[in-house]
Amino acid sequence: MSLEQLWDLYQEHGYRVDQPIGANPLDQFYAALLAFGHQDLARAAELAIQAATGDPDDRVFTEAAAYLSRVAGQGKHNVYVSGDAFAAFIGGGGNVPLYAATSAALRAAYSEYERLDVLDIGTGNGHALLPALTPTINRLGVVEPSAALLAELHARLDGSGRSREAFAGTAQEFAHHDNGGWTIIQATYSLHSIPPDERPGLLRRLRDLGQRLLIVEFDVPEFAAMYDPARVRDIVGRYQRGLAEYTDDGGLVAQGFLMPVLLGYFDQTAARTTYEQPIAAWADLVRAAGFTAVEVRPLYDYWWATACLVTGSG
């Protein structure tokens, strides 16, 4: 039985515990995702173990089997994203050259001005921003809703002696109160958390607040449905590449970060926090916001998707 047949049966009959599956490991994994999405955690673990047994060289299957076995025994909330695992993830693998390319692109943009004012939206702990900073920046603004990340960012900026204006809130809240005057407004890997229906209004407001907009996001494909077989194949292929970058940490990144995120794509009970889209859609939004000169260029071919820079000015 193929993924397409399983998908057709699911669309017709909904989730069924007794659904015939077959012996193909990818089909078994697909059925595990359906079970997980419908909170049948024991069945999800059983099916993932079958997939891993059928193809023990596929780390997506083996890591998912280990993770889902823990979830079935301990519950989702007890085995979700680990801070240590995320730190190991962001500081290793393809993230190292990814963030180096991102910071270099920001710094190159700053170098086009003798003096400038920079606003960074969704700064986090400054992983992309701090290496890009130049002495030519007169005024630096940062927007970050996470109190923990903002505290870490303050500590890092204090260590460098860099002054800043910090706003502890969302981009939408900041845009409502700010008076503008920014040379560059930038957002690296942060705007995908903005719900799609709020993006046009936010970008129009940013057009009023600044001369130039820099957005860095991943160029991801778009799929119509959560369990679309093409989407499942696409995510499995991407995670096979991602997991290959973290092989010597005893499963820390895989179990503490990558598997929770992968399974989260198929969790129907979890509130959605990211809304990625193709980079062409970001460029269209920037144009619609009133930026007349819009350019797109790739920055780094990351395992998840190619990171691209969208620039809007004029």
Secondary structure, DSSP 8 states (H G I E B T S, - for coil): --HHHHHHHHHHH---TT----S-HHHHHHHHHHHHHTT-HHHHHHHHHHHHHH-TT-HHHHHHHHHHHHHHHH-GGGSS--HHHHHHHHTSTTHHHHHHHHHHHHHHHHTT-SSEEEEEES-TTSTTTGGG--TTEEEEEEE---HHHHHHHHHHHHHHT---EEE-S-HHHHHHH----EEEEEEES-GGGS-GGGHHHHHHHHHHHEEEEEEEEE-----SSTT-HHHHHHHHHHHHHHHTT--SSTTHHIIIIIHHHHHHTT-TTS--------HHHHHHHHHHTT-SEEEEEEEEE-SSSEEEEEEEE-
